[in-house]
Amino acid sequence: MSILWSDDLAGVDWDELSALYRIAPLGTKTPADLALVFGNSMFRTFAYEQGRLVGAGRVLADGRDCAYLCDVAVHPDHQGRGLGRDMIERLLARCRGHRKIILYAVPGKEGFYERLGFRRMTTAMAIFEDQAGAYGRGYLTAP
């Protein structure tokens, strides 16, 4: 697998990224929303194979205390081949010096992230725009 890595926003086809999030599957994210959130992220990485976007991820960070790794998407054809691990390792390297790196994982992917050094938190909490949907997808536990 010959991957070209980039963190350049100017080269991103936001429609292609939106399609990647749908098939990864990480849900529906509009091209405009993705351009906004990636633009507001301190760190990001994009993986291309033969000119096609096959992976993306980003980190919200304050530069010292807290970094939040999020929106890691890998094309289904590339899942299980090390691309996700490589992407996480690239993003973690950019986060060095932060006191804590937090990750919100899709249910069922926790083992993957545990193998990369992440540990479960006992006090994490969230408010979702669609609380009922978050319960249905297993993102929230019943009170």
Salt bridges, closest charged atoms under 4 A:
ASP7 OD2 - ARG94 NH1 3.51
GLU49 OE1 - HIS78 NE2 2.76
ASP62 OD1 - HIS98 NE2 3.99
ASP65 OD2 - LYS100 NZ 2.93
ASP71 OD1 - LYS29 NZ 2.83
ASP71 OD2 - ARG58 NE 2.76
ASP77 OD2 - HIS75 ND1 3.72
ASP86 OD1 - ARG85 NH2 3.12
GLU114 OE2 - ARG120 NE 2.92
